[in-house]
Amino acid sequence: MLSRNHDSFVDAKEHKVNYTRMGEPFLNIDEVRKAIEIIDRRYPGTHHYVSTIGLKGSDFSWISGNITLQVSLHSLDERRRNDLIPLRNKMTIEELGQIRTKSVLKTTVNMTLADVADFDIEALKKYFDPERFFIKVSPINPNRISARNGLGEGIIKGKNLQ
């Protein structure tokens, strides 16, 4: 528990909550939205980042204000993306580029690039309007699962901080 005598969550200049790496939020979106409401009541001004693979049929109309949508892309080749994210019922790359929200921030496109062939600047420009989308390129976090899937270290070199 944080002491009132030291820096604490309440005293922070800004609060951010990421709904990521915990499963697909849109498979349980009602509970995610309830969590956002509870946190906003307790800590007004908190910024929420909801990360998704882009499930077909998802309603993004409620994403506004202090809530920012992040979409996991990882490749600009549809077949390769399906290999990297082997879940059915995903939106296509073109459909992801049509997402519109009313967030104060642009929709983030997350790209963890395993191979240089996963990146295509022409496709990126074609599908993701820079006025509406922010592109984030990240390194692979090497672990047992990434090793088992032959992802290597990716094309962006990262460094794990202790």
C-alpha positions in Angstrom: 0.0 0.0 0.0 1.3 3.5 -0.9 1.9 5.9 2.0 0.4 9.4 1.8 3.9 10.6 2.7 5.3 9.5 -0.6 4.3 9.8 -4.3 1.1 7.9 -4.9 -1.4 7.2 -7.7 -3.7 9.9 -6.3 -0.9 12.5 -6.4 0.3 11.7 -9.9 0.0 14.4 -12.6 -1.7 12.0 -14.9 -3.2 8.5 -14.8 -3.1 6.0 -17.6 -4.7 2.5 -17.7 -3.9 0.1 -20.5 -6.4 -2.7 -21.3 -3.9 -4.9 -23.1 -2.1 -8.2 -22.8 -5.1 -9.5 -20.8 -7.1 -11.1 -23.6 -9.3 -9.4 -26.2 -11.2 -6.6 -24.4 -14.0 -6.7 -26.9 -14.9 -10.2 -25.9 -15.8 -8.8 -22.5 -16.4 -5.2 -23.5 -19.3 -4.6 -21.0 -17.1 -5.3 -18.1 -14.2 -3.2 -19.6 -16.6 -0.3 -19.9 -17.8 -0.7 -16.3 -14.1 -0.7 -15.2 -13.5 2.5 -17.1 -16.6 4.1 -15.5 -15.5 3.1 -12.0 -11.9 4.3 -12.5 -13.2 7.6 -14.0 -15.4 8.2 -11.0 -12.6 7.6 -8.5 -9.8 9.2 -10.6 -11.2 11.8 -12.9 -9.0 12.5 -15.9 -7.6 9.0 -16.2 -6.7 8.2 -19.8 -7.7 4.7 -20.9 -6.1 2.8 -23.7 -8.1 -0.2 -25.0 -6.1 -2.5 -27.3 -7.9 -4.9 -29.7 -7.2 -7.1 -32.7 -10.3 -5.6 -34.2 -13.1 -8.2 -33.9 -15.7 -7.9 -36.6 -18.9 -6.4 -35.3 -17.2 -4.4 -32.6 -18.9 -1.1 -31.6 -16.3 1.6 -31.4 -18.8 4.5 -31.2 -18.4 4.9 -27.4 -14.6 5.5 -27.7 -14.4 9.2 -27.0 -12.7 11.8 -24.8 -10.2 10.2 -22.5 -10.4 6.7 -24.1 -8.1 5.8 -26.9 -8.3 2.8 -29.1 -5.3 0.8 -30.1 -5.4 -1.8 -32.8 -2.9 -4.7 -33.2 -1.8 -5.0 -36.8 1.8 -6.5 -36.8 1.8 -7.0 -40.6 0.5 -5.1 -43.6 0.1 -8.4 -45.4 -3.3 -9.9 -44.7 -2.1 -13.6 -44.9 0.9 -12.9 -42.6 -1.3 -11.0 -40.2 -3.6 -14.1 -40.0 -0.5 -16.2 -39.2 0.6 -13.8 -36.5 -2.9 -13.4 -35.1 -4.6 -16.7 -35.8 -8.0 -15.8 -34.7 -11.1 -15.9 -36.9 -13.5 -13.0 -37.1 -10.9 -10.3 -37.3 -11.5 -7.1 -39.2 -9.3 -6.9 -42.4 -6.5 -4.3 -42.6 -8.8 -2.2 -44.8 -11.6 -2.4 -42.2 -9.2 -1.4 -39.4 -8.3 1.7 -41.4 -12.0 2.7 -41.5 -12.3 2.8 -37.7 -13.4 6.3 -36.4 -13.5 7.3 -32.8 -14.1 10.6 -30.9 -11.0 10.2 -28.7 -8.9 13.2 -27.9 -6.0 11.1 -29.3 -5.6 9.4 -32.6 -6.2 5.7 -32.9 -2.9 3.8 -32.4 -1.8 1.1 -34.8 0.5 -1.3 -32.9 3.1 -3.0 -35.0 5.5 -5.5 -33.5 7.4 -6.4 -36.6 8.9 -9.9 -36.7 10.2 -9.5 -40.3 11.0 -6.6 -42.6 8.4 -8.1 -45.0 5.7 -7.3 -42.5 6.1 -3.6 -43.1 4.8 -1.9 -46.3 4.8 1.9 -46.3 2.5 2.1 -49.3 -0.2 -0.1 -47.6 0.3 1.9 -44.4 -0.4 5.1 -46.3 -3.3 3.6 -48.2 -5.2 2.3 -45.2 -4.3 4.5 -42.3 -4.9 8.3 -42.6 -2.2 10.1 -40.6 -4.8 12.6 -39.5 -6.6 9.8 -37.6 -4.0 7.2 -36.8 -0.7 7.1 -34.9 1.7 4.3 -35.9 3.6 2.6 -33.0 6.4 0.2 -33.9 7.6 -1.9 -31.0 10.3 -4.6 -30.5 9.3 -8.2 -29.8 9.6 -9.1 -26.1 11.5 -12.5 -26.4 9.9 -15.2 -24.4 9.0 -18.9 -24.6 6.0 -18.2 -26.8 7.7 -16.0 -29.2 10.6 -18.5 -29.4 8.2 -21.4 -30.0 6.6 -19.5 -32.8 9.9 -18.7 -34.4 9.5 -14.9 -34.2 13.1 -14.3 -33.3 14.0 -10.8 -32.0 12.1 -9.0 -34.7 13.4 -6.1 -36.8 13.2 -3.4 -34.0 15.9 -4.0 -31.4 14.6 -3.5 -27.9 16.2 -3.6 -24.5 14.5 -4.9 -21.4 15.0 -2.6 -18.6 15.4 -3.9 -15.1 
